[in-house]
Amino acid sequence: MNVADLRGLGPKTSERLSLVGIDTVMQLEEAGAVGACRSLKDAFPKWTSLNALWGIQAALMEIDWRQLPEEIKQQLLNELER
């Protein structure tokens, strides 16, 4: 399945993920939300924010980004800081 098919992942994010070499859900799962966000930040520093991180994680979990628990957000932030 392509990342563009993930619920909640917008077309711009899907396009940019593809530009950094993440085209499939399997590739996104392997990179993880933090790894994918780091790749996006390297390639598109002015565009990439924590909203991209939340959106990617929520898409992987198949939930709306607004339902992403604070505990998971904190775990992602901790991982991002390492």
C-alpha positions as CSV (number, residue, x, y, z in Angstrom):
1,M,0.0,0.0,0.0
2,N,1.2,3.5,-0.8
3,V,1.6,6.2,1.9
4,A,-0.8,8.3,-0.2
5,D,-3.5,5.7,0.7
6,L,-3.2,6.2,4.4
7,R,-6.1,7.8,6.1
8,G,-5.3,11.3,7.5
9,L,-2.1,11.8,5.6
10,G,-2.5,14.7,3.3
11,P,-1.3,14.9,-0.3
12,K,1.5,17.3,0.4
13,T,2.9,15.1,3.2
14,S,2.6,12.0,1.0
15,E,4.3,13.7,-1.9
16,R,7.2,14.9,0.3
17,L,7.6,11.5,1.9
18,S,7.9,10.1,-1.6
19,L,10.5,12.6,-2.4
20,V,12.6,11.4,0.5
21,G,12.2,7.8,-0.6
22,I,9.3,6.7,1.6
23,D,6.6,5.5,-0.9
24,T,5.0,2.6,0.8
25,V,3.4,2.0,4.2
26,M,6.0,-0.7,4.8
27,Q,8.8,1.8,4.2
28,L,7.1,4.3,6.6
29,E,6.7,1.6,9.2
30,E,10.4,0.7,8.9
31,A,11.4,4.4,9.2
32,G,8.9,5.1,12.0
33,A,7.3,8.4,12.5
34,V,10.4,10.0,14.0
35,G,12.7,8.7,11.3
36,A,10.3,9.8,8.6
37,C,9.9,13.2,10.3
38,R,13.7,13.6,10.5
39,S,14.0,12.8,6.7
40,L,11.3,15.4,6.0
41,K,13.0,18.0,8.2
42,D,16.4,17.4,6.5
43,A,14.8,17.9,3.0
44,F,12.1,20.5,3.9
45,P,13.2,22.3,7.0
46,K,10.9,25.3,6.7
47,W,7.8,23.1,6.1
48,T,8.3,20.3,8.6
49,S,6.8,20.8,12.1
50,L,5.6,18.6,14.9
51,N,2.3,18.5,13.1
52,A,3.9,16.3,10.5
53,L,5.2,14.0,13.2
54,W,1.8,13.8,14.8
55,G,0.1,13.2,11.5
56,I,2.5,10.5,10.4
57,Q,2.2,8.6,13.8
58,A,-1.6,8.9,13.7
59,A,-1.7,7.6,10.1
60,L,0.4,4.6,11.1
61,M,-2.0,4.0,14.0
62,E,-5.0,4.6,11.7
63,I,-6.5,7.3,13.9
64,D,-7.2,10.9,13.4
65,W,-4.2,13.0,14.5
66,R,-6.4,14.8,17.1
67,Q,-6.9,11.5,18.8
68,L,-3.2,10.9,19.3
69,P,-2.7,10.4,23.0
70,E,-0.5,12.9,24.9
71,E,1.6,10.0,26.2
72,I,2.5,8.9,22.6
73,K,3.3,12.5,21.7
74,Q,5.7,12.7,24.6
75,Q,7.3,9.4,23.6
76,L,7.8,10.8,20.1
77,L,9.3,14.0,21.4
78,N,11.7,12.1,23.6
79,E,12.8,9.9,20.7
80,L,13.1,13.0,18.4
81,E,15.4,14.6,21.0
82,R,17.8,11.6,21.1
